[in-house]
Amino acid sequence: MSDIEIVSDLRREEVEGGVLITGFRGFGLVGYLVSKHLALALKARKRGYIITPYMPPVILIEEDGVGYPFEIYFHSERKIVIVVHRANPEREVQDDYVRALADWASELGISLAVLVGGLSDEFKPPEEKYGYRWISNRHYVGKRLEAPVMEVGLGVIGPLALLHIYLENRGVPSIMVLPYAAADRSDYDAVAVGLKVISREILGIEISTREVEKIAAQQREFIEYVRRSLEEQSGERDEEESGIYM
């Protein structure tokens, strides 16, 4: 029996027919950061949290106050439920966790689950113009997104994959958006792509990504600075080791 406890006052009558959006901390932290920035941009209200065995021992102070590891936000006008994962469920409880989340989505009458995560940028084709790939389950009957679906041979692992499986099993339509992302750092370019795809192509709304794009530009500038510094240091070492002296 599962010990996962979803503590929320959300009722089926106010959520039914709505959208669930969530992701986890994977490549580029895309799943977490897209969910968090979307909740902030929509000014969604906190409506609950999730308790598990082996709770991650962390809380974060963010723009909207104290953030628990697994928190539930709700935008009532558009019926959008956002689950923000500031940490990932411990491996020992991941299966029970995503099973409980899928059951909860089904019980609330969610009409579409939007899952978001990062796809390693080592698989990014040359001259890529979309910046993401996507997949959906067999219950999804919405429009196709602009980018191609994820290529044969690639895959998804971790809690995001488990949630996709359980949503399929519970009959909840779902679509997964996977921006190409760096594997070794938070990737705000990928976050901006995820926010635009979800808001414009799926939800049909406009949200500001100005702050995220500003951080992305600063990140690119810093990475370029580091790259140039390393190249200069490498050039200096080559000269020192050349054996040519004046």
LINPEQUI-V110082 format. One record per backbone hydrogen bond with DSSP energy under -1.0 kcal/mol. CO is the residue of the C=O (numbers start at 0). NH is the residue of the N-H. Records with the same first field share a line. If there is no record, write none. Layout:
CO: NH ; NH
This chain:
4: 50
6: 48
10: 13 ; 14
11: 15
14: 17
17: 110 ; 111
18: 80
19: 113
20: 82
21: 115
23: 25
25: 28
26: 29
27: 186
28: 32
29: 33
30: 34
31: 35
32: 36
33: 37
34: 38
35: 39
36: 40
37: 41
38: 43
44: 73
46: 8
47: 71
48: 6
50: 4
55: 57
59: 66
61: 64
64: 61
66: 59
68: 85 ; 86
69: 49
70: 83
71: 46
72: 81
73: 44
74: 79
78: 18
79: 74
80: 20
81: 72
83: 70
89: 92
92: 96
93: 97
94: 98
95: 99
96: 100
97: 101
98: 102
99: 103
100: 104
101: 105
102: 106
103: 107
104: 109
108: 16
111: 19
112: 174
113: 21
114: 176
118: 180
119: 122
120: 123
124: 127
130: 179
132: 177
133: 149
134: 175
136: 139
150: 153
157: 161
158: 162
159: 163
160: 164
161: 165
162: 166
163: 167
164: 168
165: 169
166: 171
172: 112
173: 136
174: 114
175: 134
176: 116
177: 132
178: 118
180: 120
186: 190
187: 191
188: 192
189: 193
190: 194
191: 195
192: 196
193: 197
194: 198
195: 199
196: 200 ; 201
197: 202
198: 204
208: 212
209: 213
210: 214
211: 215
212: 216
213: 217
214: 218
215: 219
216: 220
217: 221
218: 222
219: 223
220: 224
221: 225
222: 226
223: 227
224: 228
225: 229
226: 230
227: 231
228: 232
229: 233
230: 234
231: 235
232: 236
233: 237
234: 238
235: 239
236: 240
